[in-house]
Amino acid sequence: MNKQVRNLYVAINDNKVVHASTSLSEFVRTMSQLVTQVKSYPYYQKKFKDEKVIEHIDHLKKSYYFQKVK
């Protein structure tokens, strides 16, 4: 990984990466446009301190995995 990239956030659905970003705020903003019921930036900021993978289920019961890759 590039030494200048500190974090990489990815969204996975059906074993495919649907979005990736190096900024959590941009990641949350984009995912909230693509997927319903995405929570706020502070929520994910706090969750990623404790977990590397967060499961998100939208209103259609589609499962997404938000992952922080260091």
Buried (B, 14 or more C-beta within 10 A) or exposed (E): EEEEEEBBBBBBBEEEEBBBBEEBEEBBEBBBEEBEEBEEBEEBEEBBEEEEEBEBEBEEEEEBBBBBEE
